[in-house]
Amino acid sequence: MRVAVVGSGPSGCYTAQSLVQQDPDVLVDVLDRLPCPYGLVRYGVAPDHEKIKSLQNNLRTVLEHERVRFLGGVEIGPGGVPTARLRELYHAVVYCVGAATDRHLGIPGEDLPGSWSATEFVSWYSAHPDSTADGFVIGARSAVVIGVGNVAVDVTRMLARGLTELSPTDMPHPALTALAASRVTEVHMVGRRGPSQARFTTKELRELGSLPDAEVAVDAAELALDPAYLDPSALAAPQRRNVEVLRGWAAAESRPASRRISLRFFLRPVELLADGGRVGAVRFERTVPDGRGGVRGTGEFEEIEAQLVLRSVGYRGMPVEGLPFDAESGTVPNVDGRVVQGCSAVPGEYVAGWIKRGPTGVIGTNRPDAKETVTSLLEDAPTLVHKDLPEDPLDALRAAGAEPVEWAGWCAIERAEVELGASLGRGVVKLPDWQSLMNAVHGNVS
């Protein structure tokens, strides 16, 4: 049996791993539209989180398996290989394409210059080749990060870090240079609900308090609007630990520091205000708990100065050509990973990861999720393998206009990034654009 896995992030790699572990004869092609594997581990995990980024070593073992083949640079869908053609080339296709776009606030001024999604900011400092944005921190003195999840904590931390801490990372050199020259001294991370409902993990939260030359400020009176903050005994352990960290910061005395991180709660953004044609402030409405797990507005408003606004309020899956799509959840309808159209399973088509369940969980959540999908696929295998296939799908992909980057091409990119880092007096430094990546694949490195 030949299986195509579309997407080489954690869900795609865990799907390939589960397939080869459970079926001794299956052949798996892991396809990705980027020439680099690992998905959000490479392009989403913050550059200073080296322990999490080391997960690439585990994913690498999967992609180097003798019955797994990495084929990067292969676009599936409009402008590339049609999904219908992919189904002709493989007995089964598993889509592990994640949640590719961010949610919007839907408020006036959101599109002002200086207002960005956290996704765009992360793509910039992670050297995603699709990133064309620049100038995030130019001229900014105060930044507002809207959201209280781990991505919000990541971008807050990147804005508050200095050159000494960022230089050893694999951050692309233009982003490193820009952040090192940043004049941002105030970063406000703002949530519309209370501290007991924040989505960040305690480990990520604590990191903010360990940044050199940065102070974390929390208003005890604002925190006290949350009944669970006053008595956290009924909270689950992760939320209780978050509250304990915030309590400590609220009680701490202010200390001199060149950067200040303010954690704000119970503020709902209602408008981004312009100043000289760019964002100059964010207008918030004060909220209070509504007694049902949500919040309601009070009619009281506050403005926070900001020349840079980063929204981090969640991700959404995008439709996949030829597959059904639930616009409300941003997922492909499925039962245990089997794609379903109406009441019937679509033969040979499967999903895993965020496009299957929505943007929830941590990286490790993708392992059991992928195993569930693979179990469904292998149950269906007897009816799938009767289809005749071309001798090697790679030839057909090339005939369809694709120019796959095989594993040797990815290894050439890795070598070029080591050489670039050495030339800059740093460690590994990512190549930041399509041209430099493809030059490395073809050995044209300058």
C-alpha positions in Angstrom: 0.0 0.0 0.0 1.2 3.5 -0.9 0.0 6.4 1.3 0.5 10.1 0.8 0.7 12.3 3.9 0.2 15.9 3.1 2.1 18.0 5.6 5.4 17.3 7.4 4.7 18.9 10.7 4.3 16.9 13.9 0.9 15.4 12.9 2.2 14.4 9.5 5.4 12.9 10.9 3.4 11.0 13.6 1.0 9.7 11.0 3.9 8.4 8.9 5.5 6.9 12.0 2.3 5.1 13.0 1.8 3.8 9.5 5.2 2.2 9.2 5.0 0.8 12.8 1.7 -0.9 12.2 2.1 -2.1 8.6 5.4 -3.8 7.7 4.9 -3.2 4.0 3.4 0.3 3.6 5.3 3.0 1.7 4.7 6.5 2.8 5.4 9.8 0.9 5.3 12.8 3.1 4.6 15.8 0.9 4.9 19.5 1.9 4.6 22.7 -0.1 7.7 24.0 1.7 11.2 22.6 0.9 11.8 22.3 4.7 10.1 19.7 6.9 8.8 19.9 10.5 6.0 22.5 10.1 5.4 24.5 13.2 8.3 23.0 15.0 10.5 24.8 12.6 8.3 27.8 11.9 6.2 28.2 15.0 8.2 27.3 18.1 10.0 30.4 19.4 13.7 30.5 18.5 14.8 30.6 22.2 12.9 27.4 23.0 15.7 25.1 22.1 14.5 22.1 24.0 11.2 22.1 22.2 12.9 22.7 18.9 15.1 19.7 19.5 11.9 17.6 18.8 13.1 18.0 15.2 15.6 15.2 15.9 12.7 12.8 16.7 10.8 13.9 13.6 13.9 13.5 11.5 14.1 9.8 12.5 10.7 9.3 11.1 11.5 11.0 7.8 14.7 9.0 7.4 12.9 5.7 7.8 13.6 3.4 4.8 9.9 3.3 3.9 9.2 7.0 4.3 10.1 9.6 1.6 10.1 13.3 2.1 9.0 15.3 -0.9 9.1 19.1 -0.2 8.2 21.9 -2.5 5.0 20.1 -3.7 1.9 22.3 -3.7 -1.3 20.3 -3.4 -4.5 22.0 -4.7 -5.0 25.1 -6.8 -1.8 26.1 -8.6 -0.2 22.7 -7.9 -1.1 19.0 -8.0 -4.9 18.6 -7.9 -6.2 16.6 -5.0 -8.0 14.3 -7.4 -4.7 13.5 -9.1 -3.2 12.7 -5.8 -5.9 10.2 -5.1 -5.0 8.5 -8.4 -1.4 8.2 -7.4 -1.9 6.7 -3.9 -4.1 4.1 -2.2 -4.9 6.6 0.5 -4.2 10.3 1.3 -4.0 11.7 4.8 -4.2 15.5 5.1 -2.2 17.0 8.0 -2.3 20.6 6.9 -3.0 22.3 10.2 -4.8 25.6 10.7 -3.2 28.0 8.3 -4.8 31.3 9.1 -5.4 33.5 12.1 -8.6 34.8 13.6 -9.4 38.5 13.3 -10.8 40.8 15.9 -13.4 42.3 13.7 -13.1 45.8 15.1 -12.5 49.3 13.5 -8.9 50.1 12.8 -7.7 46.5 12.7 -6.1 47.0 9.3 -4.1 50.2 10.2 -0.4 50.1 9.5 1.4 48.8 12.6 -1.4 46.3 13.3 -0.4 42.7 12.6 -1.4 39.2 13.4 1.0 37.3 15.8 1.2 34.7 13.0 2.9 37.3 10.7 5.3 38.4 13.5 6.2 34.7 14.3 6.7 33.9 10.6 9.1 36.9 10.3 11.3 36.0 13.2 11.1 32.3 12.3 12.3 32.8 8.7 9.1 31.4 7.1 9.8 31.8 3.3 6.2 33.1 2.7 6.8 36.0 5.1 7.0 39.3 3.2 6.3 41.6 6.2 9.0 43.7 7.7 9.3 46.9 9.8 7.4 45.5 12.8 9.3 47.4 15.5 10.4 50.4 13.5 9.4 53.6 15.4 7.5 51.6 18.1 7.9 52.5 21.8 4.9 50.7 23.1 3.4 47.4 21.9 0.0 45.7 22.7 -0.3 42.0 22.4 -4.0 41.0 22.3 -4.5 37.5 23.7 -3.3 35.4 26.7 -2.2 32.1 25.2 1.3 30.7 24.7 1.7 32.4 21.3 1.0 35.7 23.0 3.6 35.0 25.6 6.1 34.0 22.9 5.8 37.3 21.0 5.8 39.3 24.2 9.0 37.6 25.2 10.6 38.2 21.8 9.8 41.9 22.1 11.4 42.0 25.6 14.5 40.0 24.9 17.9 41.6 24.0 20.6 40.9 21.5 22.6 38.8 24.0 19.8 36.3 24.5 18.6 36.2 20.8 22.0 36.0 19.1 22.7 32.3 20.0 19.3 31.3 18.4 18.6 30.3 14.7 16.7 33.6 14.2 17.3 35.0 10.7 19.8 37.8 10.8 17.5 40.6 9.5 15.0 39.9 12.3 17.8 39.7 14.9 19.2 43.0 13.8 15.8 44.7 13.8 14.9 43.4 17.3 18.3 44.3 18.7 17.7 47.9 17.5 14.1 48.0 18.8 13.0 51.0 20.9 10.1 49.1 22.4 10.2 49.6 26.2 6.5 48.8 27.1 4.7 45.6 26.2 1.1 45.1 27.3 -0.3 41.6 27.0 -4.1 41.9 27.3 -6.9 39.4 27.8 -10.7 40.0 27.7 -11.3 37.5 30.5 -9.7 36.8 33.9 -6.4 35.2 35.0 -8.0 31.9 35.8 -9.2 31.5 32.2 -5.9 32.4 30.5 -4.7 29.8 28.0 -0.9 30.1 28.6 1.0 27.4 30.4 2.7 28.1 33.7 6.1 27.3 32.3 5.7 29.8 29.5 4.3 32.4 31.9 7.2 32.1 34.4 9.7 32.7 31.6 8.5 36.3 31.4 9.7 36.8 35.0 13.2 35.5 34.2 14.0 37.9 31.4 17.1 40.0 32.0 16.5 43.7 32.5 12.7 43.3 32.2 10.0 43.8 34.9 6.6 42.1 34.9 3.8 44.3 36.3 0.4 43.0 37.4 -2.4 45.0 39.0 -3.8 43.1 42.0 -7.0 45.0 41.9 -7.6 44.0 38.3 -6.9 40.4 39.1 -9.3 40.5 42.0 -12.2 41.0 39.5 -11.9 37.2 38.9 -13.6 35.3 41.8 -11.4 32.3 41.1 -8.3 34.5 41.7 -9.5 35.3 45.2 -10.1 31.6 45.9 -8.2 29.4 43.5 -8.7 26.2 45.4 -11.4 24.9 43.0 -9.3 25.5 39.9 -7.6 22.7 38.0 -3.8 22.5 38.8 -2.5 24.3 35.7 -4.8 27.3 36.2 -4.1 27.3 40.0 -0.3 27.5 39.2 -0.9 30.4 36.9 -2.8 32.3 39.5 0.0 31.6 42.1 2.6 33.1 39.7 0.4 36.2 39.1 -0.1 36.6 42.8 3.6 36.6 43.3 4.2 39.3 40.7 1.3 41.4 42.0 2.8 41.4 45.5 6.4 42.2 44.3 7.9 45.6 44.6 8.7 47.5 41.4 12.3 47.4 40.3 14.4 49.4 37.7 14.4 47.8 34.3 14.8 49.0 30.7 11.7 47.1 29.6 8.3 46.6 31.3 5.8 43.9 30.6 2.3 44.6 31.8 -0.2 41.8 32.1 -3.8 43.1 31.8 -7.1 41.3 32.2 -10.8 42.0 31.7 -10.2 44.3 28.8 -11.9 43.8 25.5 -10.5 45.6 22.4 -13.2 47.7 20.6 -11.1 49.9 18.3 -7.6 50.6 17.1 -7.0 54.4 17.0 -4.9 56.1 14.4 -2.1 58.5 14.9 -0.5 60.0 11.8 -2.0 57.3 9.5 -0.7 54.4 11.7 -2.0 52.7 14.8 -1.4 54.9 17.9 -3.5 53.3 20.6 -6.0 50.6 21.4 -9.3 51.4 22.9 -10.6 48.7 25.4 -13.8 48.2 27.2 -13.6 47.0 30.8 -15.4 43.6 31.2 -16.5 41.7 34.3 -17.5 38.0 34.7 -21.0 37.2 33.7 -21.4 34.3 36.0 -21.6 31.8 33.1 -17.9 31.5 32.3 -17.9 34.5 30.0 -17.7 38.3 30.4 -19.9 41.3 29.8 -19.0 44.8 29.0 -19.3 47.5 31.6 -19.4 50.6 29.4 -16.1 51.8 30.9 -13.3 52.4 28.4 -9.5 52.7 28.6 -6.9 53.5 25.9 -3.4 52.0 25.8 -0.8 53.7 23.7 0.7 51.4 21.1 2.6 51.9 17.8 2.6 48.1 17.4 -0.4 45.8 17.9 -0.2 42.0 17.6 -3.4 40.0 17.8 -3.1 36.4 19.0 -6.7 35.2 19.3 -6.5 31.8 17.7 -6.1 30.0 14.4 -8.5 28.7 11.8 -8.2 25.8 9.3 -8.7 26.6 5.6 -10.7 24.6 3.1 -8.8 21.8 1.2 -9.7 21.5 -2.5 -12.0 18.6 -3.1 -12.8 17.9 0.6 -15.9 18.9 2.6 -15.3 21.7 5.1 -17.0 22.9 8.2 -16.6 26.7 8.1 -17.8 27.2 11.7 -15.1 24.9 13.3 -12.5 25.4 10.5 -12.1 21.6 10.2 -12.8 18.8 7.7 -15.7 16.7 8.8 -14.5 13.3 9.9 -15.2 10.3 12.0 -12.0 8.9 13.7 -10.0 10.6 10.9 -12.1 9.3 8.0 -13.3 12.2 5.9 -17.1 12.2 5.7 -19.3 13.8 3.1 -22.9 13.9 4.4 -23.3 10.6 6.2 -20.8 8.6 4.2 -17.0 8.2 4.5 -15.0 9.3 1.5 -13.0 6.3 0.4 -9.2 6.7 0.8 -9.3 10.2 2.3 -8.3 11.0 5.9 -7.3 13.8 8.2 -5.1 14.2 11.2 -3.9 17.1 13.4 -5.6 20.6 13.6 -7.5 20.2 10.3 -9.1 17.2 12.0 -9.8 18.4 15.5 -9.2 22.2 15.4 -6.3 24.2 16.9 -6.2 22.5 20.3 -3.6 20.7 22.4 0.2 20.7 22.4 2.7 19.1 20.0 2.4 15.7 21.8 -1.4 15.7 21.3 -0.8 14.9 17.7 0.6 11.5 18.4 -2.5 9.7 19.7 -4.6 11.8 17.2 -2.5 10.4 14.3 -2.6 6.9 15.7 -6.4 7.1 15.7 -6.5 8.1 12.0 -4.0 5.4 11.0 -6.0 2.8 12.8 -9.0 3.8 10.7 -7.0 3.8 7.5 -5.5 0.3 8.1 -9.0 -1.0 8.9 -10.0 0.2 5.4 -6.8 -1.1 3.7 -8.3 -4.3 2.3 -10.7 -2.3 0.1 -8.1 0.4 -0.8 -5.2 -1.7 -2.1 -7.2 -3.2 -5.0 -6.7 0.1 -7.0 -3.9 0.0 -9.6 -1.3 2.7 -9.2 1.6 4.1 -11.3 4.9 2.4 -10.5 6.3 5.4 -8.7 4.1 8.5 -7.9 7.3 10.6 -7.9 7.5 10.4 -11.7 3.8 11.4 -12.0 4.3 14.3 -9.7 7.1 15.6 -11.8 5.0 15.1 -14.9 2.3 17.2 -13.3 4.8 20.1 -13.0 6.0 19.6 -9.4 9.7 19.8 -8.6 10.0 17.8 -5.4 12.8 18.6 -2.9 14.0 15.2 -1.7 15.8 14.5 1.6 19.2 15.3 0.1 17.9 18.7 -0.9 16.8 19.4 2.7 20.2 18.2 4.0 21.8 20.8 1.6 19.6 23.5 3.2 20.8 22.4 6.6 24.4 22.6 5.6 23.9 26.1 4.1 22.4 27.3 7.3 25.3 26.1 9.3 27.7 27.9 6.9 25.6 31.1 7.1 25.8 31.0 10.8 29.5 30.5 10.8 30.0 33.4 8.5 28.0 35.6 10.9 29.8 34.4 14.0 26.7 32.7 15.2 25.4 29.1 15.4 22.9 27.8 12.8 21.0 30.7 11.1 17.9 30.1 9.1 17.7 31.0 5.4 14.8 33.5 5.3 13.4 33.3 1.8 12.4 31.0 -1.1 15.3 32.1 -3.3 18.0 31.3 -0.8 16.4 28.0 0.2 16.2 26.8 -3.4 19.7 28.1 -4.1 20.9 25.9 -1.3 19.0 22.9 -2.7 20.7 23.3 -6.0 24.1 24.1 -4.5 24.2 27.7 -5.5 25.1 29.2 -2.1 26.8 32.6 -1.9 
